[in-house]
C-alpha cells in the first residue's frame, strides 16, 4: 500500500498501529448507515467506478407441479456507471509533539486522528442519506422511486407514531414485510420519550415494535422527518473500494499532515424499499 506513503512519515510502526486502532474504534462508535446497510467489499482503491442497478423483481414467486406458471423474471431494469467518491479529512501533528513521543516514549495525542475519523464518519452518513450530486449517487432521503409520507406536527403526541406507521404500511404495500429499520434525528428520538396517550407506554417504545432491525439516530437527518427502510442486500448495499484508513499527506512548515479517507458509495437497488417522512 505504497500510496499511503507511511514509509515517508516520521511515525514508527507502533504509532501507526495506535492510529489505525483509534480510527476503527471511532468509526464504529459514530457510523450509523453501516449498522443496517449490508457491505460489499472492501476491494481495492484502484476500483474507481461501480455499477448502480435498479432491480425489477417482477411478480411474486410461483408454485406449480410443472413449473409452467408465469411469474415474471428478476432482472436489472436500469444500469449506470458512476465514479466512487473519496471521503476524507486531514489532520496534523506538530513536529515537536512527534519528537517528544518518539524520543521520550510518550504516546501521541490520539484525539487528533480520532476527531478526523469522526468527521469522515459523519460525511459518510451524509452521503448515505443525502447522496452526492456530483458523483451521481442518490441518498435514502432523495432516491427517485422511493415511497413518501406527508409529515404532520410531531409536537402533538401520537402524530409521529401515526406517520411512522403509515410509512410501514407503504412498505408493506410495496411488498416488504420485515427487516425494517427506522432512522430519526436525535432530537426527535429524545422528544418521543413521552407517554403515548393514556397507555402508560412511551411513544418511542410503540414505534420500536414496528422495526425488527432497530431504530437509529443521526444528526444528518433533518429534525421532524425520518426514513424507514427494508434492509437487505437485495434492496441496497454500501459498495466499498477502500475502507477508512490513514495516509501520510505531506510535510509543511515543519509540521506533518495526515489524511483519513475512504472510497465508497451507497447503491439503492430497489428504491421502493425506502419510505421517507417529509
C-alpha positions as CSV (number, residue, x, y, z in Angstrom):
1,X,0.0,0.0,0.0
2,X,2.6,2.5,-1.1
3,X,0.0,5.1,-1.9
4,X,-0.3,5.6,1.9
5,X,3.3,6.9,2.0
6,X,3.7,5.7,5.5
7,X,7.4,4.9,4.9
8,X,7.9,8.7,4.3
9,X,6.3,9.7,7.6
10,X,8.2,10.2,10.9
11,X,5.9,7.7,12.8
12,X,7.1,4.3,13.8
13,X,5.1,1.1,13.3
14,X,3.8,1.1,16.9
15,X,2.5,4.7,16.5
16,X,0.8,3.8,13.2
17,X,-0.9,0.8,14.9
18,X,-2.2,3.1,17.6
19,X,-3.6,5.5,15.0
20,X,-5.2,2.6,13.0
21,X,-6.8,1.3,16.1
22,X,-8.4,4.6,17.2
23,X,-9.6,5.2,13.6
24,X,-11.5,1.9,13.6
25,X,-12.9,2.4,17.2
26,X,-14.1,5.9,16.4
27,X,-15.7,4.9,13.2
28,X,-17.6,2.0,14.9
29,X,-18.9,4.4,17.5
30,X,-20.0,7.0,15.0
31,X,-21.2,5.4,11.8
32,X,-25.0,4.8,11.6
33,X,-25.6,3.7,8.0
34,X,-23.4,0.7,8.4
35,X,-25.5,-0.6,11.3
36,X,-28.4,-1.5,9.0
37,X,-26.9,-1.5,5.4
38,X,-25.0,-4.5,4.2
39,X,-21.5,-4.0,2.9
40,X,-20.0,-5.2,-0.4
41,X,-16.2,-5.2,-0.3
42,X,-13.8,-3.6,0.6
43,X,-11.9,-4.3,-2.6
44,X,-9.0,-2.1,-3.7
45,X,-8.6,1.7,-4.0
46,X,-7.8,1.1,-7.7
47,X,-11.5,0.4,-8.2
48,X,-12.8,3.8,-9.2
49,X,-16.3,3.0,-10.7
50,X,-19.2,0.8,-9.8
51,X,-22.5,-0.2,-11.5
52,X,-25.6,1.3,-10.0
53,X,-28.5,-1.1,-10.8
54,X,-32.2,-0.7,-10.3
55,X,-33.7,-4.2,-10.0
56,X,-37.2,-5.2,-11.2
57,X,-38.4,-8.1,-9.1
58,X,-41.4,-8.9,-11.3
59,X,-44.4,-10.7,-9.8
60,X,-44.3,-12.9,-6.7
61,X,-42.7,-16.4,-6.9
62,X,-44.9,-19.1,-8.3
63,X,-45.7,-22.7,-7.2
64,X,-46.7,-25.4,-9.6
65,X,-46.2,-29.1,-10.4
66,X,-44.6,-28.5,-13.8
67,X,-43.1,-25.0,-13.4
68,X,-45.2,-23.5,-16.2
69,X,-46.9,-20.7,-14.2
70,X,-45.7,-17.3,-15.4
71,X,-44.4,-15.1,-12.6
72,X,-42.0,-12.7,-14.4
73,X,-38.2,-12.6,-14.1
74,X,-36.0,-10.7,-11.7
75,X,-33.8,-8.5,-13.8
76,X,-31.9,-5.3,-14.0
77,X,-34.3,-2.6,-15.2
78,X,-31.8,0.3,-15.2
79,X,-28.0,0.4,-15.0
80,X,-25.5,3.3,-14.9
81,X,-21.8,3.5,-14.1
82,X,-20.7,6.0,-11.5
83,X,-17.3,7.1,-10.1
84,X,-16.7,6.3,-6.5
85,X,-16.3,9.5,-4.3
86,X,-13.5,9.9,-1.8
87,X,-14.5,10.9,1.7
88,X,-11.6,12.4,3.7
89,X,-10.4,14.7,6.5
90,X,-6.9,15.9,7.1
91,X,-5.1,16.4,10.5
92,X,-1.7,17.5,11.5
93,X,0.9,16.8,14.2
94,X,3.3,19.5,15.3
95,X,6.8,18.3,14.7
96,X,7.8,18.8,18.4
97,X,4.9,16.5,19.5
98,X,6.2,13.8,17.3
99,X,9.8,14.3,18.5
100,X,8.6,14.2,22.1
101,X,6.6,11.0,21.6
102,X,9.4,9.2,19.7
103,X,12.4,10.2,21.9
104,X,10.7,10.2,25.4
105,X,8.5,7.2,24.9
106,X,5.3,9.2,25.4
107,X,2.1,8.4,23.5
108,X,0.8,10.5,20.7
109,X,-2.4,12.5,21.2
110,X,-4.8,10.2,19.6
111,X,-7.7,12.6,20.0
112,X,-6.4,14.4,16.8
113,X,-6.8,11.4,14.4
114,X,-9.9,10.3,16.3
115,X,-11.6,13.7,15.6
116,X,-10.7,13.3,11.9
117,X,-12.2,9.8,11.8
118,X,-15.4,11.2,13.5
119,X,-15.7,13.8,10.7
120,X,-15.2,11.3,8.0
121,X,-17.9,9.1,9.6
122,X,-20.4,11.9,9.6
123,X,-19.5,12.7,6.0
124,X,-20.2,9.0,5.1
125,X,-23.6,9.2,6.7
126,X,-24.3,12.4,4.8
127,X,-23.5,10.6,1.6
128,X,-25.8,7.6,2.6
129,X,-28.8,9.8,3.5
130,X,-28.4,12.8,1.1
131,X,-26.3,11.3,-1.7
132,X,-23.8,13.3,-3.8
133,X,-25.0,15.0,-7.0
134,X,-21.5,15.4,-8.4
135,X,-20.8,11.7,-8.2
136,X,-24.2,10.7,-9.4
137,X,-25.4,8.9,-6.3
138,X,-28.7,9.4,-4.6
139,X,-29.2,9.0,-0.8
140,X,-32.0,7.4,1.1
141,X,-33.8,10.8,1.6
142,X,-33.9,11.7,-2.1
143,X,-33.8,8.5,-4.1
144,X,-36.2,8.6,-7.1
145,X,-38.9,6.0,-6.9
146,X,-39.0,5.9,-3.1
147,X,-42.2,5.9,-1.1
148,X,-43.2,9.1,0.8
149,X,-45.5,10.0,3.7
150,X,-46.6,13.6,4.4
151,X,-45.3,14.9,7.7
152,X,-47.7,16.1,10.4
153,X,-47.0,18.0,13.6
154,X,-44.8,15.8,15.8
155,X,-45.2,18.1,18.7
156,X,-48.6,16.6,19.1
157,X,-48.5,13.2,20.9
158,X,-49.2,10.3,18.6
159,X,-48.6,12.2,15.3
160,X,-45.1,10.8,14.9
161,X,-46.3,7.2,15.6
162,X,-49.1,7.7,13.0
163,X,-46.7,9.0,10.4
164,X,-44.2,6.2,11.0
165,X,-47.0,3.6,11.0
166,X,-48.1,5.0,7.6
167,X,-44.5,4.5,6.3
168,X,-44.5,0.9,7.4
169,X,-47.9,0.4,5.6
170,X,-46.4,1.9,2.5
171,X,-43.5,-0.6,2.6
172,X,-46.0,-3.4,3.1
173,X,-48.0,-2.3,0.1
174,X,-44.7,-2.3,-1.9
175,X,-44.1,-6.0,-1.0
176,X,-41.8,-5.6,2.1
177,X,-42.9,-7.1,5.4
178,X,-39.9,-7.4,7.7
179,X,-36.2,-6.5,8.3
180,X,-37.3,-2.9,8.9
181,X,-35.1,-0.1,10.2
182,X,-36.1,3.5,11.2
183,X,-33.7,6.4,11.3
184,X,-34.5,9.7,13.1
185,X,-32.9,12.9,14.1
186,X,-31.5,12.6,17.7
187,X,-33.8,15.5,18.9
188,X,-36.9,13.7,17.6
189,X,-35.7,10.5,19.2
190,X,-35.4,12.3,22.6
191,X,-38.8,14.0,22.2
192,X,-40.5,10.7,21.5
193,X,-39.7,9.5,25.0
194,X,-43.1,10.7,26.2
195,X,-46.2,8.9,27.3
196,X,-48.4,7.7,24.4
197,X,-51.9,8.8,25.4
198,X,-53.2,7.0,28.5
199,X,-51.4,3.8,27.6
200,X,-48.6,4.2,30.2
201,X,-46.1,3.4,27.3
202,X,-43.6,5.7,25.8
203,X,-44.4,6.7,22.2
204,X,-40.9,5.6,21.1
205,X,-41.5,2.2,22.6
206,X,-44.6,1.8,20.5
207,X,-42.6,2.8,17.4
208,X,-39.7,0.4,18.2
209,X,-42.2,-2.5,18.0
210,X,-42.6,-1.9,14.3
211,X,-38.8,-2.2,13.4
212,X,-37.2,-5.6,13.9
213,X,-33.8,-4.4,12.8
214,X,-33.9,-1.3,15.0
215,X,-34.4,2.4,15.5
216,X,-31.3,4.6,14.8
217,X,-30.4,8.2,15.1
218,X,-28.1,10.5,13.2
219,X,-27.8,14.3,13.1
220,X,-27.7,14.2,9.3
221,X,-31.4,13.5,9.2
222,X,-33.4,16.8,9.4
223,X,-35.4,17.3,12.5
224,X,-39.1,16.3,12.3
225,X,-38.5,13.9,9.5
226,X,-37.5,10.2,9.2
227,X,-36.8,7.4,6.8
228,X,-37.9,3.8,7.1
229,X,-36.1,1.1,5.0
230,X,-36.5,-2.6,4.3
231,X,-32.9,-3.7,4.8
232,X,-31.1,-6.4,2.9
233,X,-28.5,-6.7,0.1
234,X,-31.4,-7.2,-2.4
235,X,-32.6,-3.7,-1.6
236,X,-29.4,-1.7,-1.0
237,X,-25.7,-2.1,-0.2
238,X,-22.7,0.0,0.6
239,X,-20.0,-0.6,-2.0
240,X,-16.6,-0.1,-0.6
241,X,-13.5,0.3,-2.7
242,X,-11.2,1.4,0.2
243,X,-12.3,1.3,3.8
244,X,-11.4,4.0,6.3
245,X,-7.6,4.3,6.6
246,X,-4.9,6.9,7.3
247,X,-2.2,8.1,4.9
248,X,0.8,10.4,5.3
249,X,-0.1,13.5,3.4
250,X,2.8,16.0,3.4
251,X,5.4,18.0,5.4
252,X,4.9,21.7,5.6
253,X,6.3,24.4,7.8
254,X,8.0,21.6,9.8
255,X,4.6,20.1,10.7
256,X,3.4,16.7,9.5
257,X,0.0,16.3,7.7
258,X,-2.1,13.1,7.5
259,X,-5.3,12.2,5.8
260,X,-8.1,9.9,7.0
261,X,-10.1,8.7,4.0
262,X,-12.3,6.1,2.4
263,X,-13.8,5.3,-1.0
264,X,-17.4,4.1,-1.2
265,X,-20.9,4.7,-2.3
266,X,-24.5,3.7,-1.4
267,X,-26.3,1.7,-4.1
268,X,-30.1,1.6,-3.8
269,X,-31.2,-1.3,-5.9
270,X,-35.0,-1.3,-5.1
271,X,-36.0,2.3,-4.2
272,X,-39.4,1.2,-3.3
273,X,-37.8,-0.4,-0.2
274,X,-37.4,3.2,1.2
275,X,-40.1,5.4,2.6
276,X,-39.3,8.9,3.7
277,X,-41.5,11.0,6.1
278,X,-41.1,14.7,4.9
